[in-house]
Amino acid sequence: MKRTTLQRIVRFLIKHLSRTEFIGVENIPSEGGVIIAINHMSHIDTPVLFANPRRPDITALVTTKYQAKPFIKWFTETAEGIWINRDIADFTAIRKAAEALDKGLALGISPEGARSRDARLQEGKPGTIMLALKSGVPIVPVGITGTEDALKVLSHLHRPRITVRFGEAFTLPEFHPYHRSEELQKWTGILMQRIAALLPESYRGFYA
């Protein structure tokens, strides 16, 4: 199956099987490399992001742990996602992500580094900020709600309500070479706080 065909199918399914609302899509640059930084609660976060109405060129970093799940593996590879091993410093994945941004693509990534089991934000990791600093692209924070129990709702033959709220894009300043580590931590916190601000209080977890 072609990527474009998969994207049309996903958009059709999301439209007809859920009540999904994309808010603030105008905050995503219409072209050029951009990091779309999301909170991560469910396997369907990536398909929902894949169906966004603004950037059909979007790709995403997906943990290699999902390669053991045949459907997720097929979906990721058909959608031209980028596998990343989160248990090591996966320089190959980071290089591929940087190349995608250099080509002007949108890149979805979860700064938490792993799926939240309770739908609450976990402490962010600096990888997203490092990648943005390396690539010089803007970051768009995103708050997603409703995906954490969407499959359960569907199993009861109801349409889950999903909201994807895009915040304002921002670009990192130049970091002082002697304070790089502190700056990474600072801006990771700022990014996570911007994601938290797009979420209801009950989702904010570490950043409540």
QUIZI-V15489 format. One record per pair of residues at least 12 apart in sequence whose C-alpha atoms are under 7 Angstrom apart, sorted by sequence separation. I is the first residue (numbers start at 0). GAP is how many residues later the second one is. If there is no record, write none. Layout:
I	GAP
I	GAP
This chain:
111	12
112	12
110	13
111	13
110	14
145	14
192	14
145	15
146	15
110	16
145	16
110	17
144	17
145	17
144	18
61	19
63	19
143	19
144	19
60	20
61	20
62	20
63	20
143	20
58	21
59	21
60	21
61	21
62	21
63	21
142	21
143	21
58	22
59	22
60	22
61	22
62	22
141	22
142	22
60	23
62	23
141	23
142	23
29	24
141	24
29	25
140	25
141	25
139	26
140	26
139	27
139	28
24	29
118	29
139	29
138	30
139	30
137	31
138	31
166	31
137	32
138	32
97	33
101	33
137	33
164	33
100	34
136	34
9	37
97	37
132	39
10	40
9	41
6	43
6	44
57	47
58	47
59	47
60	47
56	48
57	48
58	48
59	48
60	48
56	49
57	49
58	49
59	49
57	50
140	50
54	51
142	52
140	53
141	53
140	54
128	55
142	55
141	56
142	56
125	58
128	58
125	59
128	59
125	62
124	63
123	64
123	65
33	67
32	68
123	68
32	69
32	70
35	70
39	70
32	71
33	71
34	71
35	71
36	71
37	71
38	71
31	72
32	72
33	72
34	72
35	72
36	72
37	72
30	73
31	73
32	73
33	73
34	73
35	73
36	73
41	73
36	74
40	74
2	75
39	75
40	75
1	76
2	76
39	76
40	76
0	77
40	78
38	82
120	82
119	83
120	83
121	83
122	83
118	84
119	84
120	84
121	84
119	85
120	85
120	86
36	102
44	102
33	103
34	103
35	103
36	103
37	103
38	103
43	103
32	104
33	104
34	104
35	104
36	104
37	104
38	104
33	105
34	105
35	105
36	105
37	105
38	105
41	105
35	106
40	106
41	106
40	107
27	112
26	139
18	140
26	140
17	141
18	141
19	141
20	141
21	141
22	141
23	141
24	141
26	141
27	141
16	142
17	142
18	142
19	142
20	142
21	142
22	142
23	142
26	142
17	143
18	143
19	143
20	143
21	143
22	143
23	143
